[in-house]
Amino acid sequence: MDGKHSSSMAVEQDIPPVQWKFADLTADPRVRRRWERVRRYFFLRESTYDMTCRCNIRCEGCYYFEGDKQHVTESCDPRAWRALMQAEKARGITFVVLAGAEPSLVPELLSVCHAELPLGAIATNGLKRISEDIGYRIHISVWGNDDTSLHIRKAKDMLRRQIDNYHNDPRAVFVYTFTPHNVAQAEQVTRILTQEGCKITFNMFSAPVGYAGDLCHTPLSLRQTRQTMLDLLNRYPQTVLYSPYNAVAHTHRMGLHALFGCSYPRCNTSTDIGLGRSFRQYRTDLSWNRDAACCVPDTDCADCRHYAAGSAVVTARLFRHAVDPDTFNSWLDYVDTYLSVWVSGYTKGDNLCDKPVPPPGFDLY
C-alpha cells in the first residue's frame, strides 16, 4: 500500500464516522410522526399507461412523440382496459399513472381505470377539464408564462385556461418544468397560482434521446434553477409543494441515475424486488417492453432529472439516507413532498430540514 493510501486510512481511523442508529434518527417526536405517516404508503406499487396517441397541442421536446411508441395503434375498447386494470391489480399494482399523449381526450377510459384502481395520477396539459368523478391527482404541465407557452406549446392564454379549468380543485397540482429560458418566469407563475389558491410543484426539463435543442440545461441554469426553487419555497410556502432536498436532487450537476441509481427496468436488470419486478410502462395498444420500461420513456437517462423519476428513484433509497439526522430528515421531506404531489388527500407537512443537504456520497452541486 502506498503512502497516500496509508495516510488516508490513518485519517479515517483517527476520526471514525458517527454511526447513527435508526432509533436515534427517529427519536425526535416530529421526525417519528413523519416517519410513521409516510411509511403507511410503502404499499404503493406503480405502473404507467399511455392512454391515447392523440394530443390537442404539440410541444417542443415532448417525450411522447419520441421513439416508436407514438406509432402503435391505440386501443379504445373500455373492456380491454378494464381487463388490463383487473390483471394489474391481481399482480399487485396499487397506483396508476395515466399519461400521453393527452389522457383528457379519452374520458371513458379514465373512468374505467379509476373504477378498478382508484389510486393514481393523470399527467395532462390542462386544456380540457377532467370530470370530478375521476378522483386521481391531476398534474397540469406548465412550461413558463403565457408568452413562453405560446412559443413552445403553440397554445394561447394557456395558464389562464388551465386555472379556469382547475380553480379550487383539490385534485390539481401545477407542475412547472424549468428550462434554461423560463427560470425568471417561475416567480410570476407561482404568484398567479398563489392568488388563485392553486398548488405548484417543480420539474426539470430532461432531454429526450437525441434531442439537441436549446431546452437542455447547463451548469449555470442548474444553479439558477436551484436558487429560484429555494427562493419560491421560502416566499410561497403554502403554494409550493417542495423541499430543499428536492431542489438539490433535481438540480445537481449529475442526473438522478448517477446520484442514486435508477430503479426502473430500463436501467435495472434485477427482477427480484422493487420496480425491477413490478413496474411496466404500457403503450396505447396495451403492450409493454421491459427494455424500454421507464416512468418517462425515451428520456436520455444521463440527463434525467424528471420529477416523476425521482418519486421512485430517491424515495427507494431509505437506507442510503439513514446516515445522520439532516440527511434522513431531508429524505423524509422528499417522501412527504412526493406523497403530497402524487396521492389525493395527502397533505404536505412542514419541512423538517430547512437547508440544502448533499446527496449521500456527493457534494452539494
Summary of the structure (lengths in Angstrom):
residues: 365
radius of gyration: 20.7
end to end distance: 32.0
largest distance: 70.2
contacts: 1189
relative contact order: 0.13
helix: 43%
strand: 11%
